[in-house]
């Protein structure tokens, strides 16, 4: 039987929500091993002068505890 743990991670990107998600996984994987999945809990964006300047994600990252 596998034991899984879930942590909440916040990330941002100037490009897209997808890029923010990839950055979160890449950064978390530096210290968290055995990442199995990611669930996007929430998305938001920062708007300046009528343009989206920053994409933000709040995600749940699941990894196996060994």
C-alpha positions as CSV (number, residue, x, y, z in Angstrom):
1,X,0.0,0.0,0.0
2,X,1.3,3.5,-0.9
3,X,1.1,6.4,1.4
4,X,0.4,9.7,-0.3
5,X,0.7,13.3,1.0
6,X,-0.8,16.5,-0.4
7,X,0.7,19.9,-0.1
8,X,-0.6,23.3,-1.3
9,X,1.7,25.3,-3.6
10,X,1.4,28.8,-5.0
11,X,3.1,29.9,-8.2
12,X,3.1,32.7,-10.8
13,X,4.1,33.3,-14.3
14,X,4.2,36.2,-16.8
15,X,3.3,33.8,-19.6
16,X,0.4,31.5,-18.7
17,X,-1.4,29.4,-16.0
18,X,0.2,26.4,-17.6
19,X,3.7,27.9,-17.2
20,X,2.9,28.8,-13.6
21,X,1.9,25.1,-13.0
22,X,5.1,23.8,-14.6
23,X,7.2,26.2,-12.5
24,X,5.5,25.1,-9.3
25,X,6.2,21.4,-10.1
26,X,9.8,22.1,-11.2
27,X,10.6,24.1,-8.0
28,X,8.8,21.6,-5.7
29,X,10.6,18.7,-7.3
30,X,13.9,20.1,-6.0
31,X,13.0,19.1,-2.5
32,X,9.9,16.9,-2.8
33,X,10.5,13.5,-4.4
34,X,8.0,11.0,-6.0
35,X,5.5,13.7,-7.2
36,X,2.5,11.8,-8.7
37,X,-0.1,14.5,-9.6
38,X,-1.1,18.1,-9.4
39,X,-4.6,19.5,-9.0
40,X,-5.3,23.1,-9.9
41,X,-7.3,24.4,-7.0
42,X,-7.6,28.1,-8.1
43,X,-6.4,30.4,-10.9
44,X,-6.2,34.2,-10.9
45,X,-4.5,36.9,-12.8
46,X,-3.1,40.4,-12.2
47,X,-4.3,43.1,-14.6
48,X,-2.5,46.4,-15.2
49,X,-3.5,49.0,-17.8
50,X,-6.1,46.7,-19.3
51,X,-3.7,43.8,-19.8
52,X,-3.0,40.6,-17.9
53,X,0.5,40.9,-16.6
54,X,0.8,37.9,-14.3
55,X,-0.9,34.5,-14.1
56,X,-1.2,32.8,-10.6
57,X,-2.1,29.3,-9.6
58,X,-2.9,27.7,-6.3
59,X,-2.5,24.0,-6.6
60,X,-2.4,20.8,-4.6
61,X,0.6,18.6,-5.3
62,X,0.4,14.9,-4.4
63,X,3.5,12.8,-3.7
64,X,4.3,9.3,-2.4
65,X,5.9,9.0,1.0
66,X,8.5,6.3,1.1
